[in-house]
Amino acid sequence: MFAAIPLTAVPPDRYEITFNDVPIEARMSFRVNDQNFCDENPTGAVTRNVFANDVELRQNTTTPGNGDEPGYSFVLAANGRVTQ
């Protein structure tokens, strides 16, 4: 199940969130929604410019919503390295 968690604005043009409890070596899935992306996806699902630990992620999974919606997944290694 997915929960809505607000991102923190980092001016001038970035938003971020920090998680301290991401499981190691487990695939994690998430979706970013932004009303400014409704011209690209009717639900506002963001499909570009998403990073985890400075690694640019590509839209590579679907997440539940109004049907299947674009999302991201990644695996976090113990050293902080992110892989898709």
C-alpha atoms as one frame of an Amber mdcrd trajectory, in Angstrom:
protein
   0.000   0.000   0.000   1.188   3.500  -0.802   0.949   6.493   1.522   1.090
  10.147   0.527   4.171  11.899   1.906   4.833  15.560   1.098   8.211  16.587
  -0.296  10.245  19.479   1.068  10.886  22.425  -1.242  14.562  23.153  -1.906
  14.616  26.461  -3.810  14.833  27.404  -6.521  13.445  24.373  -8.367  13.835
  21.116  -6.456  11.873  19.030  -3.978  13.284  16.273  -1.791  12.532  13.766
   0.910  14.844  11.792   3.182  14.079   8.272   4.336  16.060   6.708   7.172
  14.375   3.318   7.055  14.724   2.003   3.487  15.386  -1.753   3.645  18.752
  -2.914   2.301  18.745  -5.158  -0.788  14.941  -5.019  -1.179  13.191  -3.590
  -4.228  11.292  -0.432  -3.302   8.584   1.120  -5.484   7.159   4.617  -5.397
   5.422   7.263  -7.464   5.867  11.033  -7.487   2.798  13.124  -8.301   2.891
  16.809  -9.193  -0.038  18.761 -10.573   2.413  20.538 -12.890   2.904  17.238
 -14.770  -0.754  16.806 -15.696   0.095  17.901 -19.244   2.355  14.813 -19.521
   0.251  12.369 -17.497  -3.407  12.972 -16.620  -2.897  11.901 -12.978   0.182
  14.089 -12.501   2.567  11.134 -12.177   6.120  12.409 -12.735   8.075  10.419
 -15.325  11.421  12.249 -15.480  14.034  14.062 -13.388  13.730  11.800 -10.325
  16.888  10.895  -8.394  17.758   8.596  -5.467  21.157   9.146  -3.814  22.218
  11.194  -6.851  21.304   8.386  -9.283  18.770   9.403 -11.930  15.953   6.880
 -11.970  13.958   5.904 -15.033  10.286   5.113 -14.971  10.508   1.345 -14.636
   7.433   0.093 -12.789   3.760   0.769 -12.331   2.071   1.718  -9.087  -1.553
   1.490  -7.985  -3.757   4.538  -8.380  -6.419   5.263 -10.972  -5.407   2.051
 -12.697  -1.695   1.368 -13.160   0.320   4.584 -12.999   3.981   5.221 -13.892
   6.396   4.788 -11.009   9.950   3.986 -10.062  11.696   1.144  -8.306  15.207
   0.774  -6.952  17.346  -1.347  -4.657  19.537   0.206  -1.972  22.845  -1.462
  -1.077  24.343  -1.269   2.429  26.918   1.265   1.169  24.144   3.593  -0.103
  24.523   2.651  -3.769  21.238   2.699  -5.686  20.542   0.297  -8.552  17.419
  -0.190 -10.631
